[in-house]
Amino acid sequence: MSSSANTPGEASPEDFYDPAPLEGNLLYQGEILSNVPIFSMPKPNPWQLLRTRSGKRVHDALEHGSLGGLVKVVDANLSTEQWYADGLGDYAMAVLDNRPALMLSQTCDVQNKDFLQVAPIFPAGNGGYIERLEKGDLLSAFWIKRHHPEISEESYADLELIQAVHKSYLKRINREQHFRLSPQRVRLLQSAITRYFGRPNSFDSRSDIVPRTGTYLCVACFYMDAKISAVPLEESKSFPDCKTCSGTQWVLKGK
């Protein structure tokens, strides 16, 4: 089931956010959430394991409601301690931050699953990225338009830092029950997610060249309009935009 199958309302293409969200008690793909716990791995530093003073794993020290006591920090690469291999994992140093996040899971999964995929939202700054964000030129970033007071400046959702969060940790930004991208913008989000993860399976007219001579099919025409738009292309040439729908994604037709 796609998220558009139960997307509430419709909005004109120029609307970035849903002006009148329906069913405010439900979460949807494209929802912008408040204070989501985002877990960041330490880089470029190696993992720092947490062990009790006696050398036991923190997991064991916390059993039966114990507070665990003092811990020591050891380098996972340079110390004699090894990662536990019993399937229970280990405790290690990392950064846990609360920040806005964009809901990426499809709407039917949002309603039915316990763990949901979100992308943390960061300010875009003034480094010349805003124009590229607006055009969709950054594969790993999705533009989040400024909207006071919820989003105080031009921002982006970082697709590199996607992670699963249990729905009990998700909090809405309270704007008429929820704050959400417009249906048109959600479709662009779906395209961005597909483009980011589907790069090995499709070619982009904005960045790729034809890998070999053959017939190529427009992805958007097929999935959005159930049409076949085919063009013959020669190796090393640039991919065009689709003349039927202005789409930018192409797949090589099989023999």
C-alpha positions as a Markdown table, in Angstrom:
| # | Residue | x | y | z |
|---|---|---|---|---|
| 1 | Met | 0.0 | 0.0 | 0.0 |
| 2 | Ser | 1.4 | 3.4 | -0.9 |
| 3 | Ser | 1.2 | 6.4 | 1.3 |
| 4 | Ser | -0.9 | 8.2 | -1.3 |
| 5 | Ala | -3.6 | 5.6 | -1.0 |
| 6 | Asn | -4.8 | 7.1 | 2.3 |
| 7 | Thr | -3.4 | 10.6 | 2.1 |
| 8 | Pro | -5.9 | 13.1 | 3.5 |
| 9 | Gly | -7.0 | 16.0 | 1.4 |
| 10 | Glu | -5.4 | 17.5 | -1.6 |
| 11 | Ala | -3.3 | 20.6 | -2.1 |
| 12 | Ser | -2.2 | 22.7 | -5.0 |
| 13 | Pro | 1.3 | 22.1 | -6.2 |
| 14 | Glu | 2.6 | 25.4 | -4.8 |
| 15 | Asp | 1.5 | 24.6 | -1.2 |
| 16 | Phe | 4.5 | 23.2 | 0.7 |
| 17 | Tyr | 2.6 | 22.2 | 3.9 |
| 18 | Asp | -0.9 | 20.7 | 4.3 |
| 19 | Pro | -3.1 | 23.7 | 5.1 |
| 20 | Ala | -6.0 | 21.7 | 6.5 |
| 21 | Pro | -4.9 | 18.2 | 7.7 |
| 22 | Leu | -7.7 | 15.7 | 8.3 |
| 23 | Glu | -7.7 | 12.9 | 10.9 |
| 24 | Gly | -5.3 | 14.7 | 13.2 |
| 25 | Asn | -5.2 | 11.8 | 15.6 |
| 26 | Leu | -3.2 | 9.8 | 13.0 |
| 27 | Leu | 0.4 | 10.0 | 11.8 |
| 28 | Tyr | 1.2 | 10.1 | 8.1 |
| 29 | Gln | 4.2 | 9.9 | 5.9 |
| 30 | Gly | 5.6 | 13.4 | 5.5 |
| 31 | Glu | 4.7 | 14.3 | 9.1 |
| 32 | Ile | 7.2 | 16.7 | 10.8 |
| 33 | Leu | 7.8 | 15.6 | 14.4 |
| 34 | Ser | 9.2 | 17.3 | 17.4 |
| 35 | Asn | 12.1 | 16.2 | 19.7 |
| 36 | Val | 12.7 | 12.8 | 18.2 |
| 37 | Pro | 15.6 | 10.9 | 19.9 |
| 38 | Ile | 18.3 | 10.6 | 17.2 |
| 39 | Phe | 21.2 | 8.3 | 17.8 |
| 40 | Ser | 24.5 | 9.3 | 16.2 |
| 41 | Met | 27.6 | 7.1 | 15.9 |
| 42 | Pro | 30.9 | 8.6 | 16.8 |
| 43 | Lys | 33.0 | 9.3 | 13.8 |
| 44 | Pro | 35.8 | 9.1 | 12.9 |
| 45 | Asn | 36.6 | 7.8 | 16.4 |
| 46 | Pro | 36.3 | 4.0 | 17.1 |
| 47 | Trp | 33.6 | 2.7 | 19.3 |
| 48 | Gln | 34.2 | 3.2 | 23.0 |
| 49 | Leu | 32.8 | 0.2 | 25.0 |
| 50 | Leu | 31.2 | 0.8 | 28.4 |
| 51 | Arg | 32.0 | -1.8 | 31.0 |
| 52 | Thr | 31.6 | -1.9 | 34.8 |
| 53 | Arg | 34.6 | -1.5 | 37.0 |
| 54 | Ser | 34.6 | -5.3 | 37.4 |
| 55 | Gly | 34.7 | -5.8 | 33.7 |
| 56 | Lys | 31.1 | -7.0 | 33.3 |
| 57 | Arg | 28.8 | -5.8 | 30.6 |
| 58 | Val | 26.5 | -3.0 | 31.5 |
| 59 | His | 23.5 | -5.1 | 30.4 |
| 60 | Asp | 24.3 | -7.6 | 33.1 |
| 61 | Ala | 24.9 | -5.0 | 35.8 |
| 62 | Leu | 21.4 | -3.5 | 35.0 |
| 63 | Glu | 19.5 | -6.7 | 35.5 |
| 64 | His | 16.7 | -6.9 | 38.1 |
| 65 | Gly | 16.3 | -3.1 | 38.3 |
| 66 | Ser | 19.9 | -2.4 | 39.4 |
| 67 | Leu | 21.3 | 1.1 | 38.6 |
| 68 | Gly | 24.6 | -0.5 | 37.5 |
| 69 | Gly | 27.1 | 1.6 | 39.5 |
| 70 | Leu | 30.2 | 3.2 | 38.0 |
| 71 | Val | 31.5 | 2.3 | 34.5 |
| 72 | Lys | 34.7 | 2.6 | 32.6 |
| 73 | Val | 35.3 | 3.4 | 29.0 |
| 74 | Val | 37.5 | 1.2 | 26.8 |
| 75 | Asp | 38.6 | 1.5 | 23.2 |
| 76 | Ala | 37.0 | -1.3 | 21.2 |
| 77 | Asn | 40.0 | -1.6 | 18.9 |
| 78 | Leu | 42.9 | -1.1 | 21.3 |
| 79 | Ser | 41.7 | -2.8 | 24.5 |
| 80 | Thr | 41.7 | -6.5 | 25.5 |
| 81 | Glu | 37.9 | -6.4 | 26.0 |
| 82 | Gln | 36.0 | -8.0 | 23.1 |
| 83 | Trp | 32.5 | -7.4 | 21.8 |
| 84 | Tyr | 30.0 | -9.8 | 23.3 |
| 85 | Ala | 28.9 | -12.4 | 20.8 |
| 86 | Asp | 25.9 | -13.9 | 22.5 |
| 87 | Gly | 23.3 | -12.0 | 20.5 |
| 88 | Leu | 22.5 | -9.5 | 23.3 |
| 89 | Gly | 24.9 | -6.8 | 22.0 |
| 90 | Asp | 27.0 | -4.4 | 24.1 |
| 91 | Tyr | 26.8 | -0.9 | 25.4 |
| 92 | Ala | 29.0 | 1.8 | 23.8 |
| 93 | Met | 29.5 | 5.6 | 23.8 |
| 94 | Ala | 27.4 | 7.5 | 21.2 |
| 95 | Val | 25.4 | 10.8 | 21.0 |
| 96 | Leu | 21.7 | 10.9 | 21.6 |
| 97 | Asp | 20.1 | 14.2 | 20.6 |
| 98 | Asn | 16.5 | 15.4 | 20.4 |
| 99 | Arg | 15.6 | 17.2 | 17.2 |
| 100 | Pro | 12.8 | 17.6 | 14.6 |
| 101 | Ala | 12.5 | 14.7 | 12.2 |
| 102 | Leu | 10.6 | 13.8 | 9.0 |
| 103 | Met | 8.4 | 10.7 | 8.9 |
| 104 | Leu | 9.6 | 8.5 | 6.0 |
| 105 | Ser | 7.7 | 5.3 | 6.5 |
| 106 | Gln | 4.7 | 4.7 | 4.2 |
| 107 | Thr | 1.4 | 5.7 | 5.8 |
| 108 | Cys | 0.1 | 2.2 | 6.1 |
| 109 | Asp | 3.3 | 1.2 | 8.0 |
| 110 | Val | 3.0 | 4.2 | 10.2 |
| 111 | Gln | -0.4 | 3.0 | 11.3 |
| 112 | Asn | 0.5 | -0.6 | 11.8 |
| 113 | Lys | 4.2 | -0.9 | 12.7 |
| 114 | Asp | 5.9 | -0.2 | 16.1 |
| 115 | Phe | 9.2 | 1.0 | 14.7 |
| 116 | Leu | 9.1 | 3.8 | 12.1 |
| 117 | Gln | 11.8 | 5.2 | 9.8 |
| 118 | Val | 12.5 | 8.9 | 10.3 |
| 119 | Ala | 15.1 | 11.4 | 9.0 |
| 120 | Pro | 16.5 | 14.1 | 11.3 |
| 121 | Ile | 16.0 | 17.7 | 10.3 |
| 122 | Phe | 18.9 | 20.2 | 10.4 |
| 123 | Pro | 19.2 | 23.9 | 9.5 |
| 124 | Ala | 20.5 | 24.4 | 5.9 |
| 125 | Gly | 22.8 | 27.3 | 6.9 |
| 126 | Asn | 24.1 | 29.9 | 4.5 |
| 127 | Gly | 26.6 | 27.7 | 2.6 |
| 128 | Gly | 24.9 | 28.0 | -0.8 |
| 129 | Tyr | 22.9 | 24.7 | -0.3 |
| 130 | Ile | 19.4 | 26.2 | -0.3 |
| 131 | Glu | 19.1 | 26.6 | -4.1 |
| 132 | Arg | 20.4 | 23.0 | -4.6 |
| 133 | Leu | 17.9 | 21.8 | -2.0 |
| 134 | Glu | 15.0 | 23.5 | -3.7 |
| 135 | Lys | 16.0 | 21.9 | -7.0 |
| 136 | Gly | 16.4 | 18.5 | -5.5 |
| 137 | Asp | 20.0 | 18.3 | -6.6 |
| 138 | Leu | 21.3 | 16.8 | -3.3 |
| 139 | Leu | 20.6 | 13.1 | -3.3 |
| 140 | Ser | 20.9 | 12.6 | 0.5 |
| 141 | Ala | 18.9 | 15.7 | 1.6 |
| 142 | Phe | 15.2 | 16.6 | 1.2 |
| 143 | Trp | 14.3 | 20.3 | 1.5 |
| 144 | Ile | 12.2 | 21.4 | 4.5 |
| 145 | Lys | 10.9 | 24.9 | 3.8 |
| 146 | Arg | 11.0 | 27.5 | 6.6 |
| 147 | His | 7.6 | 27.8 | 8.4 |
| 148 | His | 7.4 | 29.9 | 11.6 |
| 149 | Pro | 7.3 | 29.0 | 14.4 |
| 150 | Glu | 7.7 | 25.2 | 13.8 |
| 151 | Ile | 10.7 | 25.4 | 11.4 |
| 152 | Ser | 12.5 | 28.7 | 12.1 |
| 153 | Glu | 14.9 | 28.6 | 9.0 |
| 154 | Glu | 15.4 | 26.8 | 5.7 |
| 155 | Ser | 16.3 | 23.2 | 6.6 |
| 156 | Tyr | 16.7 | 19.7 | 5.2 |
| 157 | Ala | 15.9 | 16.1 | 6.2 |
| 158 | Asp | 19.2 | 14.1 | 6.2 |
| 159 | Leu | 18.5 | 10.8 | 4.4 |
| 160 | Glu | 22.0 | 9.5 | 5.4 |
| 161 | Leu | 21.0 | 9.5 | 9.0 |
| 162 | Ile | 17.7 | 7.6 | 8.6 |
| 163 | Gln | 16.9 | 5.4 | 11.6 |
| 164 | Ala | 14.2 | 3.4 | 13.2 |
| 165 | Val | 12.4 | 4.9 | 16.3 |
| 166 | His | 9.7 | 3.3 | 18.3 |
| 167 | Lys | 6.4 | 5.2 | 17.9 |
| 168 | Ser | 6.2 | 5.7 | 21.7 |
| 169 | Tyr | 9.0 | 8.3 | 21.3 |
| 170 | Leu | 7.3 | 10.3 | 18.5 |
| 171 | Lys | 5.9 | 13.7 | 19.4 |
| 172 | Arg | 4.0 | 16.0 | 17.1 |
| 173 | Ile | 4.6 | 19.6 | 16.4 |
| 174 | Asn | 1.2 | 20.9 | 17.5 |
| 175 | Arg | -0.2 | 22.9 | 14.6 |
| 176 | Glu | -3.9 | 22.2 | 14.2 |
| 177 | Gln | -3.2 | 18.7 | 15.6 |
| 178 | His | -0.3 | 17.9 | 13.3 |
| 179 | Phe | 2.2 | 19.5 | 10.9 |
| 180 | Arg | 2.7 | 17.8 | 7.6 |
| 181 | Leu | 3.9 | 18.2 | 4.1 |
| 182 | Ser | 1.3 | 18.7 | 1.4 |
| 183 | Pro | 0.2 | 15.7 | -0.7 |
| 184 | Gln | 2.1 | 17.1 | -3.6 |
| 185 | Arg | 5.2 | 17.5 | -1.5 |
| 186 | Val | 4.8 | 14.0 | -0.1 |
| 187 | Arg | 4.9 | 12.6 | -3.6 |
| 188 | Leu | 8.2 | 14.5 | -4.1 |
| 189 | Leu | 9.5 | 13.0 | -0.8 |
| 190 | Gln | 8.6 | 9.5 | -2.1 |
| 191 | Ser | 10.5 | 10.3 | -5.3 |
| 192 | Ala | 13.5 | 11.5 | -3.3 |
| 193 | Ile | 13.5 | 8.3 | -1.2 |
| 194 | Thr | 13.2 | 6.1 | -4.3 |
| 195 | Arg | 16.0 | 8.1 | -6.0 |
| 196 | Tyr | 18.3 | 7.8 | -3.0 |
| 197 | Phe | 17.9 | 4.1 | -2.5 |
| 198 | Gly | 17.2 | 3.1 | -6.1 |
| 199 | Arg | 20.2 | 4.7 | -7.8 |
| 200 | Pro | 21.7 | 1.4 | -8.8 |
| 201 | Asn | 18.3 | 0.5 | -10.5 |
| 202 | Ser | 17.6 | 3.7 | -12.4 |
| 203 | Phe | 19.4 | 6.5 | -14.2 |
| 204 | Asp | 18.9 | 10.2 | -13.6 |
| 205 | Ser | 19.0 | 12.8 | -16.4 |
| 206 | Arg | 20.5 | 15.3 | -14.0 |
| 207 | Ser | 23.6 | 13.4 | -13.2 |
| 208 | Asp | 24.0 | 10.2 | -15.2 |
| 209 | Ile | 25.2 | 9.3 | -18.7 |
| 210 | Val | 23.9 | 6.4 | -20.8 |
| 211 | Pro | 25.9 | 3.3 | -19.8 |
| 212 | Arg | 25.1 | 1.3 | -23.0 |
| 213 | Thr | 23.1 | 1.7 | -26.2 |
| 214 | Gly | 19.5 | 0.6 | -25.9 |
| 215 | Thr | 15.9 | 1.5 | -25.2 |
| 216 | Tyr | 15.2 | 3.3 | -21.9 |
| 217 | Leu | 11.8 | 3.6 | -20.2 |
| 218 | Cys | 10.6 | 6.6 | -18.1 |
| 219 | Val | 10.0 | 5.5 | -14.5 |
| 220 | Ala | 7.5 | 8.3 | -13.7 |
| 221 | Cys | 5.3 | 7.6 | -16.7 |
| 222 | Phe | 5.0 | 3.9 | -15.7 |
| 223 | Tyr | 4.4 | 4.3 | -11.9 |
| 224 | Met | 2.4 | 7.6 | -11.9 |
| 225 | Asp | 0.4 | 7.3 | -15.2 |
| 226 | Ala | 0.5 | 3.7 | -16.2 |
| 227 | Lys | 2.1 | 4.7 | -19.6 |
| 228 | Ile | 5.1 | 3.5 | -21.5 |
| 229 | Ser | 7.4 | 6.2 | -22.7 |
| 230 | Ala | 10.4 | 4.7 | -24.4 |
| 231 | Val | 13.4 | 6.4 | -26.1 |
| 232 | Pro | 16.4 | 4.9 | -27.9 |
| 233 | Leu | 19.7 | 6.2 | -26.5 |
| 234 | Glu | 23.3 | 5.8 | -27.4 |
| 235 | Glu | 26.1 | 4.9 | -25.0 |
| 236 | Ser | 27.9 | 7.9 | -23.4 |
| 237 | Lys | 25.1 | 10.3 | -24.3 |
| 238 | Ser | 23.3 | 12.4 | -21.7 |
| 239 | Phe | 19.8 | 11.2 | -20.5 |
| 240 | Pro | 17.0 | 13.6 | -21.5 |
| 241 | Asp | 14.1 | 14.6 | -19.4 |
| 242 | Cys | 11.0 | 12.7 | -20.4 |
| 243 | Lys | 9.0 | 14.6 | -23.2 |
| 244 | Thr | 5.8 | 13.1 | -21.9 |
| 245 | Cys | 5.9 | 14.0 | -18.2 |
| 246 | Ser | 9.3 | 15.8 | -17.7 |
| 247 | Gly | 10.5 | 12.9 | -15.5 |
| 248 | Thr | 14.2 | 12.4 | -14.9 |
| 249 | Gln | 14.4 | 8.7 | -14.0 |
| 250 | Trp | 15.1 | 6.0 | -16.6 |
| 251 | Val | 15.5 | 2.2 | -16.6 |
| 252 | Leu | 17.0 | 0.1 | -19.4 |
| 253 | Lys | 14.4 | -2.1 | -21.2 |
| 254 | Gly | 15.2 | -5.8 | -21.0 |
| 255 | Lys | 15.8 | -7.9 | -24.1 |
